[in-house]
Amino acid sequence: MSCFLLVASALASWVGQTSAQDWIPLEIGNRWEFTSLIEPPFSFPITVSAGSISVTETVDIDGQEFFRLSGGIVHSDTVRFNASGQLTGLVSGVEQVLLDFGVSDGGTYTYLDYLGQGVVDTMQVSVSRGGQIRTPVGDFLDTITFTAQSFQVADSGWSITLAAGVGPIVRSDGMGEVGKLSRAVIAGNIAYGTRLQTTVWTDKSEYAHGEPIRITLRLDNTEDVHNQISATGNSPTYRVGSVALGHRAVVPEVYPVFFRPGSWREWSWTHDPTMLGLSGSDSLHTASAAYGLAVATTTFSAPPFVGGWLQATFSESFPVSDIEAIRSAIQPTVITSESQNGRLTETWAIEGRTLVDVMMEYDGVVGLSLDTFRYMHNLDVRTVGVESESGPASPAVHAYPNPATNDITIAFGAGDFDLTVFDLLGRAVATGVAAAGSISMDTRRFAPGMYLFRIESPSQTRSGMFVVWR
């Protein structure tokens, strides 16, 4: 039996015997992290981070010990248990009952929400006990849910569900779900979280200025049970450096995957500082990668690279003299320049200024749009070493070398497929038919810049991108 099933069985035996303190373990260092899951038919499957709650310190207020939280429970970040076992908190400086654990199943109590300027919203809070609640880290049986409904202000209600011995597992506000538990750290230990062993590394520990950095993420299922990452929006991602823009690459069209016992998957990217930049005040940088709740980090040394690539698009009415003035001020190397329907789109290589600085300076210029390439640069993404429940995993798409100078090879599986290459304006610039799973193309006829490609085989369609650089 898995560890989770043992815990679930133990929790089920506690029904009706849970003290108020068991519902929310208030101890410094305890932390609950949440994600918001939006699934069909409401949206294409995605996962959105929804924040966390941490117990950070204790404070004395009028002789009473309160716990300070990094994120509020209900509407308070300063809480305590009173002598009656109720969770109380300071709301606009007034202590009031937030969660009344003494109310029976189906019962109600009143909560006052202070809206400011002397306005108070009276809410009715209903209590529901028991019922199975599903979260990304598993199902919980012994639960209690508090749901507040306002009679005065629309969409101002809230709801929170807690599991015995765990704490908050579902939070929502009047506009919909805020998040479900994705990780819990209790008494210094990870009580709930991903069961996949996660490792991240770089191909070297030290790099020269502007040298590409290869990052690899690996997930191992070391348990004797099947695991899976179910939301398509959980595509593997990476982040390098403390960049305000958040250099992050998302693998296109990664589908839900299963991890059999003993299986593993691995993904690799190349972060090119000359295109994506490498911020920081010194040579020590952090690389992190994640797939869903599985996250790991590593460090490497490299001189900061101040600059990168931007795509600049000018509207048809943008004065030519102003375009020349902006180019003169930024002094980019123009990699590509295309005009269509009066709109001018250029790819700029910038050095000496951060992309953040350039984008902030020109953010308010009407008729000018600046975009980075941080969501579009992937190299040699691999998924290997694992089979799904229905058979072998879908073959990975490889494009190498990337960036390309004279030629590029695109490989996919072992069968034939049709290939179409597009520029960033969506125009088809090349087509071909691959035999035995790969095709090579002469890239000397392509202008420098970024290109998208689509692969169509009898069974599926995949996509990717590559860069031509000279």
HUNORPE-V194635 format. One record per residue. N is the residue number from 1. PHI is phi in degrees with one decimal (none if undefined). OMEGA is omega in radians with two decimals (999 if undefined). NEAR is the number of other ideal C-beta (glycine too) atoms within 8 Angstrom. Layout:
[[N/PHI/OMEGA/NEAR] [N/PHI/OMEGA/NEAR]]
//
This chain:
[[1/none/-3.11/3] [2/-70.2/3.11/7] [3/-59.3/-3.09/5] [4/-66.1/-3.14/8] [5/-64.4/3.09/8] [6/-64.1/3.12/9] [7/-64.0/-3.13/8] [8/-60.3/3.14/12] [9/-64.9/3.12/8] [10/-65.5/3.14/8] [11/-62.8/-3.12/14] [12/-61.6/-3.11/9] [13/-78.2/-3.10/6] [14/-91.5/-3.06/12] [15/-54.0/3.12/10] [16/81.5/-3.11/4] [17/-119.2/-3.02/4] [18/-92.1/3.06/10] [19/-81.3/-3.11/6] [20/-59.8/-3.11/11] [21/-65.4/3.11/9] [22/-70.7/-3.11/9] [23/-71.6/3.10/14] [24/-134.6/3.12/11] [25/-68.1/-3.13/11] [26/-90.2/3.12/10] [27/-144.9/-3.10/8] [28/-55.9/-3.13/8] [29/101.9/3.09/9] [30/-65.6/-3.05/13] [31/-147.9/3.09/11] [32/-126.6/3.14/14] [33/-110.0/-3.02/10] [34/-130.1/2.95/14] [35/-126.0/3.09/13] [36/-106.5/-3.09/12] [37/-106.4/3.09/10] [38/-113.4/-3.01/9] [39/-124.2/3.09/7] [40/-56.0/0.10/6] [41/-87.8/-3.05/2] [42/-78.2/-3.12/5] [43/-164.4/2.93/7] [44/-61.7/-2.98/6] [45/-54.8/3.06/12] [46/-140.2/3.05/9] [47/-126.8/-3.10/12] [48/-123.8/3.11/9] [49/-62.1/-3.08/6] [50/-130.2/3.00/9] [51/87.6/-3.02/9] [52/-155.8/3.00/9] [53/-127.5/3.07/13] [54/-127.7/3.00/11] [55/-90.3/-2.96/13] [56/-99.5/-3.07/7] [57/-168.5/3.00/7] [58/-111.7/3.12/8] [59/-134.1/3.11/8] [60/-98.8/3.12/8] [61/-129.1/-3.13/8] [62/53.9/3.09/4] [63/80.8/3.12/4] [64/-111.8/3.12/7] [65/-85.9/3.07/7] [66/-113.0/3.04/12] [67/-101.4/3.11/12] [68/-93.0/-3.10/11] [69/-114.6/3.09/14] [70/-76.5/3.07/8] [71/-136.4/-3.01/9] [72/-74.2/2.90/9] [73/-99.2/-2.93/15] [74/59.9/-3.11/11] [75/-121.2/-3.08/8] [76/-134.3/3.05/12] [77/-111.3/3.10/10] [78/-132.8/-2.93/11] [79/-133.4/3.03/14] [80/-159.8/2.98/11] [81/-97.1/3.09/9] [82/-86.9/-3.07/8] [83/-63.5/-3.14/3] [84/-88.5/3.14/5] [85/80.9/3.08/10] [86/-88.0/3.03/13] [87/-87.5/3.12/15] [88/-110.5/3.13/11] [89/-156.6/3.10/16] [90/-84.6/3.09/11] [91/-122.2/-3.06/13] [92/54.2/3.09/6] [93/81.8/-3.12/4] [94/-108.9/3.10/7] [95/-81.7/3.11/6] [96/-146.4/-3.13/9] [97/-73.0/3.07/10] [98/-92.2/-3.10/14] [99/-128.0/-3.13/13] [100/-102.6/-3.08/10] [101/-78.5/3.11/10] [102/-83.6/3.14/7] [103/-76.9/-3.10/8] [104/-75.6/3.13/6] [105/-60.1/-3.13/7] [106/90.2/-3.13/6] [107/-82.5/-3.11/8] [108/-139.1/2.98/8] [109/-151.1/-3.06/10] [110/-103.6/3.10/8] [111/-125.2/-3.13/13] [112/-105.7/3.13/10] [113/-104.6/-3.10/12] [114/-85.5/-3.04/10] [115/-93.7/-3.13/8] [116/96.3/3.12/6] [117/54.8/3.08/4] [118/78.4/-3.12/4] [119/-89.6/3.14/7] [120/-122.6/3.11/8] [121/-100.9/3.13/12] [122/-87.7/-3.12/11] [123/-116.9/3.00/14] [124/-102.6/-3.12/11] [125/-105.8/3.08/13] [126/-99.5/-3.07/10] [127/-118.1/3.10/15] [128/-128.0/-3.10/10] [129/-111.4/3.09/9] [130/80.9/-3.13/8] [131/102.0/-3.12/7] [132/-80.3/3.12/7] [133/-116.7/-3.11/11] [134/-97.8/3.10/6] [135/-133.1/3.11/12] [136/-60.4/-3.13/9] [137/-100.7/3.09/12] [138/134.4/-3.12/8] [139/-98.8/3.11/8] [140/-120.4/-3.03/13] [141/-102.9/-3.09/10] [142/-89.7/-3.01/11] [143/-131.2/3.01/15] [144/-139.7/-3.07/10] [145/-122.1/3.06/13] [146/-110.8/-3.13/11] [147/-127.0/-3.12/10] [148/-101.8/3.12/12] [149/-121.8/3.14/9] [150/-88.7/3.06/13] [151/-103.5/-3.06/6] [152/-122.9/-3.04/6] [153/-121.4/-3.14/7] [154/-67.1/3.05/5] [155/59.1/3.13/7] [156/-107.9/3.13/11] [157/-74.5/3.11/11] [158/-154.8/3.10/12] [159/-150.8/3.06/12] [160/-143.5/3.10/13] [161/-116.0/-3.14/13] [162/-122.0/3.08/14] [163/-114.0/-3.09/13] [164/-59.1/3.11/12] [165/76.2/-3.08/8] [166/-116.7/-3.07/14] [167/112.9/-3.10/12] [168/-66.5/3.12/12] [169/-121.0/3.07/14] [170/-141.7/3.07/14] [171/-129.0/3.07/13] [172/-150.8/3.08/9] [173/-117.3/-3.06/10] [174/-68.3/-3.10/8] [175/-94.3/-3.13/4] [176/134.6/-3.06/5] [177/-67.4/3.08/9] [178/-94.5/3.13/10] [179/176.1/3.02/12] [180/-116.5/-3.06/13] [181/-58.3/3.07/16] [182/-117.6/3.12/12] [183/-165.5/3.11/13] [184/-132.9/3.05/14] [185/-112.4/-3.07/11] [186/-128.2/-3.13/11] [187/55.5/3.07/8] [188/82.0/-3.12/5] [189/-119.6/3.05/6] [190/-76.5/-3.10/7] [191/-77.2/3.12/9] [192/-142.7/3.13/9] [193/169.2/-3.12/10] [194/-63.5/3.11/9] [195/-102.3/3.11/7] [196/-103.3/3.09/11] [197/-71.2/-3.00/7] [198/-117.3/3.14/13] [199/-135.1/3.07/8] [200/-130.9/3.08/13] [201/-149.3/3.04/7] [202/-110.4/-3.07/11] [203/-70.8/3.09/6] [204/-139.4/3.07/8] [205/-94.5/-3.09/5] [206/-144.2/-3.07/6] [207/-128.6/3.04/8] [208/-81.2/-3.12/6] [209/-62.2/3.12/7] [210/78.8/-3.10/6] [211/-73.1/3.14/8] [212/-59.6/-3.09/7] [213/-114.6/-3.13/16] [214/-94.3/-3.07/12] [215/-119.0/-3.13/15] [216/-127.7/3.06/13] [217/-112.0/3.12/16] [218/-132.7/3.06/11] [219/-117.0/3.10/13] [220/-118.8/3.00/9] [221/-92.3/-3.08/15] [222/-92.6/-3.13/5] [223/-96.2/-3.11/8] [224/-94.4/3.09/3] [225/-125.9/3.08/7] [226/-72.8/3.03/9] [227/-127.6/3.09/10] [228/-151.3/2.98/8] [229/-111.5/-2.84/12] [230/-96.4/-3.05/6] [231/-91.2/-3.13/12] [232/-58.8/3.14/10] [233/-64.9/3.10/9] [234/-83.0/3.14/10] [235/-52.6/3.12/10] [236/-56.5/-3.13/12] [237/-135.2/3.02/11] [238/-135.1/3.11/14] [239/-142.6/3.14/11] [240/-125.4/3.05/13] [241/76.4/3.12/11] [242/-93.6/-3.07/6] [243/-96.2/-3.12/11] [244/-60.6/3.13/6] [245/-72.6/3.14/9] [246/73.5/3.11/7] [247/-60.9/-3.02/13] [248/-143.8/3.11/9] [249/-113.8/-3.14/13] [250/-114.7/3.12/8] [251/-68.5/-3.09/11] [252/-72.6/2.99/10] [253/54.6/3.01/6] [254/-94.4/-3.02/10] [255/-99.3/3.12/6] [256/-51.9/-3.05/9] [257/-125.9/3.07/12] [258/-107.5/3.05/11] [259/-119.3/3.05/14] [260/-70.8/3.08/9] [261/-54.8/3.12/8] [262/84.3/-3.10/6] [263/-88.4/-3.13/11] [264/-151.8/3.04/12] [265/-135.5/-3.06/13] [266/-143.7/3.10/12] [267/-129.8/3.12/14] [268/-131.5/3.06/12] [269/-132.3/2.92/14] [270/-120.4/3.09/12] [271/-95.2/-3.12/16] [272/-95.9/-3.11/10] [273/-60.2/-3.13/15] [274/-67.5/3.11/10] [275/-99.5/-2.99/11] [276/-106.4/-3.13/14] [277/78.8/3.07/14] [278/-150.1/-3.01/13] [279/-83.9/3.10/10] [280/129.8/-3.12/10] [281/-95.6/3.10/3] [282/-139.9/-3.01/5] [283/-91.5/-3.13/8] [284/-93.0/-3.07/8] [285/-128.9/3.10/12] [286/-114.1/3.01/10] [287/-114.0/3.10/16] [288/-127.6/3.10/11] [289/-143.5/-3.07/15] [290/-149.9/2.94/13] [291/-136.3/-3.05/13] [292/63.7/-3.11/10] [293/-87.6/-3.13/11] [294/-85.6/-3.06/11] [295/-134.4/3.05/8] [296/-149.6/-3.12/11] [297/-133.7/3.02/8] [298/-148.6/3.14/10] [299/-124.3/3.07/8] [300/-152.8/-3.14/13] [301/-112.4/3.09/9] [302/-166.5/3.05/15] [303/-62.9/3.10/6] [304/-57.7/3.05/10] [305/-116.2/-3.11/13] [306/-92.2/-3.12/9] [307/145.0/-3.11/12] [308/144.9/-3.12/15] [309/-104.4/3.00/13] [310/-130.1/2.98/15] [311/-103.9/-3.12/13] [312/-108.0/3.11/12] [313/-121.4/3.13/12] [314/-106.3/3.12/10] [315/-69.2/-3.09/9] [316/-64.1/-3.11/6] [317/-94.8/-3.09/6] [318/-71.9/-3.08/11] [319/-61.8/3.14/6] [320/-60.2/-3.14/6] [321/-62.9/3.12/6] [322/-72.2/3.07/8] [323/-61.2/3.14/11] [324/-64.6/3.13/8] [325/-66.7/3.12/8] [326/-67.5/3.08/12] [327/-58.8/-3.12/10] [328/-63.9/-3.13/7] [329/-73.7/-3.09/6] [330/-84.5/-3.12/10] [331/55.9/3.10/6] [332/-82.7/2.89/9] [333/-88.5/-3.09/7] [334/-80.6/-3.11/9] [335/-82.6/3.09/10] [336/-136.8/3.08/10] [337/-146.6/-3.08/8] [338/-129.5/3.10/9] [339/-120.0/-3.14/7] [340/-146.2/-3.13/7] [341/53.9/3.10/4] [342/84.9/3.14/7] [343/-92.3/-3.14/10] [344/-102.6/3.11/10] [345/-120.4/-3.12/15] [346/-129.3/3.00/12] [347/-105.0/-3.09/16] [348/-111.5/2.93/13] [349/-102.2/-3.05/12] [350/-115.9/3.06/14] [351/-140.6/-3.14/9] [352/101.6/3.07/6] [353/-135.0/3.11/10] [354/-74.2/3.10/10] [355/-62.4/3.13/13] [356/-61.6/-3.12/9] [357/-61.2/-3.12/8] [358/-63.8/-3.10/13] [359/-66.9/3.12/12] [360/-69.0/-3.11/7] [361/-65.5/-3.05/6] [362/-108.4/-3.09/10] [363/-61.9/-3.07/7] [364/-93.2/-3.13/4] [365/-77.0/-3.12/7] [366/-69.1/3.11/4] [367/92.5/3.12/7] [368/-120.8/3.09/12] [369/-120.9/3.12/5] [370/-117.8/3.13/12] [371/-133.9/3.05/7] [372/-93.0/3.14/14] [373/-106.5/-2.98/13] [374/-69.1/3.14/11] [375/-96.2/-2.95/7] [376/-126.6/-3.02/8] [377/-108.6/3.12/15] [378/-129.2/3.11/10] [379/-140.6/3.00/11] [380/49.0/3.09/10] [381/-80.8/-3.05/14] [382/-123.6/2.95/9] [383/-131.0/-3.01/12] [384/-138.0/2.99/9] [385/77.6/-3.11/6] [386/-147.8/3.03/13] [387/-120.0/3.10/8] [388/-84.6/3.13/9] [389/-62.2/-3.05/4] [390/-99.3/3.12/3] [391/136.4/-3.10/4] [392/-59.7/3.10/5] [393/-64.6/3.12/10] [394/-58.9/-3.10/7] [395/-62.3/-3.13/8] [396/-82.4/3.06/9] [397/-97.0/3.11/12] [398/-119.0/3.03/11] [399/-132.8/-3.04/14] [400/-151.7/-0.17/9] [401/-70.7/-3.08/6] [402/-144.0/0.17/11] [403/-67.9/-3.13/9] [404/-105.6/3.10/12] [405/-111.9/-3.08/9] [406/-106.9/-3.10/6] [407/-154.8/3.11/10] [408/-144.6/3.08/12] [409/-115.5/3.10/11] [410/-116.8/-3.06/17] [411/-124.3/-3.13/11] [412/-156.3/3.10/14] [413/64.1/-3.09/8] [414/-124.1/-3.08/5] [415/-104.6/3.12/8] [416/-84.2/3.05/8] [417/-156.0/3.06/12] [418/-94.7/-3.11/10] [419/-121.1/3.01/14] [420/-128.0/-3.14/10] [421/-109.0/-3.12/12] [422/-121.6/2.95/12] [423/-86.4/-3.04/11] [424/-72.8/3.04/11] [425/-92.5/3.10/7] [426/86.4/-3.13/5] [427/-89.3/3.07/6] [428/-72.2/-3.10/7] [429/-110.2/3.13/8] [430/-163.5/3.05/9] [431/-137.0/3.11/7] [432/-171.0/3.09/8] [433/-121.8/-3.12/8] [434/-91.7/3.06/14] [435/-114.7/3.09/7] [436/60.0/2.95/7] [437/89.5/3.13/12] [438/-154.4/3.10/10] [439/-147.9/3.09/11] [440/-111.9/-3.10/8] [441/-131.8/3.05/11] [442/-80.8/-3.09/7] [443/-95.3/3.13/11] [444/-67.9/3.10/6] [445/-85.6/3.11/4] [446/-93.3/3.01/10] [447/-68.6/3.08/5] [448/-56.7/-3.14/9] [449/149.1/-3.10/12] [450/-103.6/-3.13/12] [451/-132.5/3.05/14] [452/-104.0/3.07/11] [453/-136.8/3.13/14] [454/-123.8/3.10/10] [455/-110.2/3.11/15] [456/-125.8/3.07/7] [457/-113.7/3.14/13] [458/-58.7/-3.03/3] [459/-106.9/-3.08/3] [460/-164.5/3.09/5] [461/-122.5/3.12/7] [462/-131.1/-3.12/11] [463/-141.2/3.12/11] [464/-170.3/-3.13/13] [465/-150.6/3.05/13] [466/-148.2/-3.09/13] [467/-122.5/3.01/13] [468/-101.9/-3.03/14] [469/-135.1/3.07/7] [470/-135.3/999/4]]
//
